[in-house]
Amino acid sequence: IIIPEGITHIGNGAFAHCYKLEEVVLPSTLKVINDEAFAWCRSLEQITLPNKLETIGVSAFNYIGFKGYFVIPQSVTKIGENAFEHMEDSVILCVFHTDKPAGWNKRWNGYENPSFKMLISKLLNLQTS
């Protein structure tokens, strides 16, 4: 599915339980992914968060089928509880110049599942798309 440019928010549960959804292309204009937007999309294996994204809601990506590296861009300042819980085959990569933003729920990553790596973008010169 391709979400068109100009869209800034994805609503609560917008694609939840879309079990056959495999790939999502998000617009560069997207700022908010609300609660459970992609929860339980067990076949979802392709998604890239845009660089202007600011908020990821509660359980937004809970139980998705994504495998590999999931990059949270530097622009994200708020993440809800359990946003990435039960993504057992994934590694969350965060790109920051400093520490994790204060707006992240202390349980944003569920019970430390998936694994989490914080990258300092200045040192690694890493860019996300």
C-alpha positions as a Markdown table, in Angstrom:
| # | Residue | x | y | z |
|---|---|---|---|---|
| 1 | Ile | 0.0 | 0.0 | 0.0 |
| 2 | Ile | 1.2 | 3.5 | -0.8 |
| 3 | Ile | 0.0 | 6.3 | 1.4 |
| 4 | Pro | 0.0 | 9.5 | -0.6 |
| 5 | Glu | 2.2 | 12.6 | 0.0 |
| 6 | Gly | 0.4 | 15.3 | 2.0 |
| 7 | Ile | -0.9 | 12.9 | 4.6 |
| 8 | Thr | 0.4 | 13.9 | 8.0 |
| 9 | His | -1.4 | 11.5 | 10.4 |
| 10 | Ile | -2.4 | 7.8 | 10.3 |
| 11 | Gly | -5.4 | 7.2 | 12.6 |
| 12 | Asn | -5.9 | 4.9 | 15.5 |
| 13 | Gly | -6.1 | 1.3 | 14.3 |
| 14 | Ala | -6.1 | 2.4 | 10.6 |
| 15 | Phe | -4.5 | -0.8 | 9.4 |
| 16 | Ala | -4.7 | -3.0 | 12.5 |
| 17 | His | -5.4 | -6.6 | 11.8 |
| 18 | Cys | -4.6 | -6.3 | 8.1 |
| 19 | Tyr | -3.0 | -9.8 | 8.2 |
| 20 | Lys | -2.1 | -9.8 | 4.5 |
| 21 | Leu | -0.5 | -6.4 | 4.4 |
| 22 | Glu | 3.1 | -6.9 | 3.4 |
| 23 | Glu | 4.5 | -3.5 | 2.5 |
| 24 | Val | 3.7 | 0.1 | 3.3 |
| 25 | Val | 5.2 | 3.1 | 1.7 |
| 26 | Leu | 4.8 | 6.1 | 4.0 |
| 27 | Pro | 4.8 | 9.7 | 2.7 |
| 28 | Ser | 7.7 | 12.1 | 3.6 |
| 29 | Thr | 5.0 | 14.4 | 5.0 |
| 30 | Leu | 3.9 | 12.0 | 7.8 |
| 31 | Lys | 4.3 | 13.3 | 11.3 |
| 32 | Val | 2.1 | 11.0 | 13.5 |
| 33 | Ile | 1.4 | 7.3 | 13.5 |
| 34 | Asn | -1.4 | 6.9 | 16.1 |
| 35 | Asp | -2.2 | 4.0 | 18.5 |
| 36 | Glu | -2.3 | 0.5 | 17.0 |
| 37 | Ala | -2.1 | 1.9 | 13.5 |
| 38 | Phe | -0.3 | -1.2 | 12.2 |
| 39 | Ala | -0.8 | -3.6 | 15.1 |
| 40 | Trp | -1.2 | -7.2 | 14.3 |
| 41 | Cys | -0.1 | -6.9 | 10.7 |
| 42 | Arg | 1.7 | -10.2 | 10.9 |
| 43 | Ser | 2.8 | -10.1 | 7.2 |
| 44 | Leu | 4.1 | -6.6 | 7.3 |
| 45 | Glu | 7.8 | -6.9 | 6.3 |
| 46 | Gln | 8.6 | -3.7 | 4.5 |
| 47 | Ile | 8.2 | -0.2 | 6.0 |
| 48 | Thr | 10.5 | 2.8 | 6.4 |
| 49 | Leu | 9.7 | 5.6 | 8.8 |
| 50 | Pro | 10.0 | 9.0 | 7.2 |
| 51 | Asn | 12.5 | 11.6 | 8.4 |
| 52 | Lys | 9.9 | 14.1 | 9.6 |
| 53 | Leu | 8.0 | 11.6 | 11.8 |
| 54 | Glu | 7.5 | 13.0 | 15.3 |
| 55 | Thr | 5.1 | 10.6 | 17.1 |
| 56 | Ile | 4.6 | 6.8 | 17.3 |
| 57 | Gly | 1.5 | 5.9 | 19.3 |
| 58 | Val | 0.8 | 3.1 | 21.8 |
| 59 | Ser | 1.2 | -0.4 | 20.3 |
| 60 | Ala | 1.6 | 1.2 | 16.8 |
| 61 | Phe | 3.7 | -1.7 | 15.5 |
| 62 | Asn | 2.8 | -4.4 | 18.1 |
| 63 | Tyr | 3.0 | -7.9 | 16.7 |
| 64 | Ile | 4.0 | -7.0 | 13.1 |
| 65 | Gly | 5.9 | -9.5 | 11.0 |
| 66 | Phe | 8.9 | -7.2 | 10.3 |
| 67 | Lys | 12.3 | -8.9 | 10.4 |
| 68 | Gly | 15.6 | -7.1 | 10.4 |
| 69 | Tyr | 16.6 | -3.5 | 11.3 |
| 70 | Phe | 13.8 | -1.0 | 12.0 |
| 71 | Val | 15.2 | 2.6 | 12.0 |
| 72 | Ile | 13.6 | 5.2 | 14.2 |
| 73 | Pro | 14.6 | 8.6 | 12.7 |
| 74 | Gln | 16.0 | 11.4 | 14.8 |
| 75 | Ser | 12.9 | 13.5 | 14.4 |
| 76 | Val | 10.8 | 11.1 | 16.7 |
| 77 | Thr | 10.3 | 12.8 | 20.0 |
| 78 | Lys | 7.4 | 10.7 | 21.4 |
| 79 | Ile | 6.8 | 7.0 | 21.4 |
| 80 | Gly | 3.9 | 5.4 | 23.2 |
| 81 | Glu | 3.9 | 2.3 | 25.5 |
| 82 | Asn | 4.6 | -1.0 | 23.7 |
| 83 | Ala | 4.9 | 0.6 | 20.3 |
| 84 | Phe | 7.3 | -2.1 | 19.1 |
| 85 | Glu | 6.4 | -5.0 | 21.4 |
| 86 | His | 6.6 | -8.6 | 20.1 |
| 87 | Met | 8.8 | -7.9 | 17.1 |
| 88 | Glu | 11.0 | -10.8 | 18.1 |
| 89 | Asp | 13.0 | -11.0 | 14.8 |
| 90 | Ser | 13.8 | -7.3 | 14.7 |
| 91 | Val | 16.4 | -4.9 | 16.0 |
| 92 | Ile | 15.4 | -1.3 | 16.6 |
| 93 | Leu | 18.0 | 1.2 | 15.5 |
| 94 | Cys | 17.6 | 4.8 | 16.8 |
| 95 | Val | 19.6 | 7.7 | 15.3 |
| 96 | Phe | 20.3 | 10.6 | 17.6 |
| 97 | His | 22.8 | 13.3 | 18.3 |
| 98 | Thr | 22.3 | 12.8 | 22.0 |
| 99 | Asp | 20.2 | 10.7 | 24.4 |
| 100 | Lys | 16.7 | 9.2 | 24.0 |
| 101 | Pro | 14.1 | 11.9 | 24.0 |
| 102 | Ala | 12.2 | 12.4 | 27.3 |
| 103 | Gly | 8.8 | 11.9 | 25.5 |
| 104 | Trp | 9.4 | 8.2 | 25.0 |
| 105 | Asn | 7.3 | 6.1 | 27.3 |
| 106 | Lys | 9.5 | 4.0 | 29.6 |
| 107 | Arg | 7.9 | 0.9 | 28.2 |
| 108 | Trp | 8.0 | 1.9 | 24.5 |
| 109 | Asn | 9.9 | -1.3 | 23.7 |
| 110 | Gly | 7.6 | -3.6 | 25.7 |
| 111 | Tyr | 9.8 | -5.8 | 27.8 |
| 112 | Glu | 13.1 | -5.2 | 25.9 |
| 113 | Asn | 11.7 | -7.1 | 22.9 |
| 114 | Pro | 12.9 | -6.4 | 20.2 |
| 115 | Ser | 16.5 | -5.6 | 20.9 |
| 116 | Phe | 17.4 | -1.9 | 20.9 |
| 117 | Lys | 20.5 | -0.2 | 19.7 |
| 118 | Met | 21.1 | 3.6 | 19.9 |
| 119 | Leu | 23.3 | 5.0 | 17.3 |
| 120 | Ile | 25.0 | 8.4 | 17.5 |
| 121 | Ser | 24.5 | 9.8 | 14.0 |
| 122 | Lys | 27.4 | 12.2 | 14.2 |
| 123 | Leu | 29.9 | 9.5 | 15.0 |
| 124 | Leu | 28.6 | 7.0 | 12.4 |
| 125 | Asn | 27.5 | 9.5 | 9.8 |
| 126 | Leu | 24.4 | 7.4 | 9.3 |
| 127 | Gln | 21.5 | 8.8 | 7.3 |
| 128 | Thr | 18.0 | 7.4 | 7.1 |
| 129 | Ser | 15.6 | 7.7 | 4.2 |
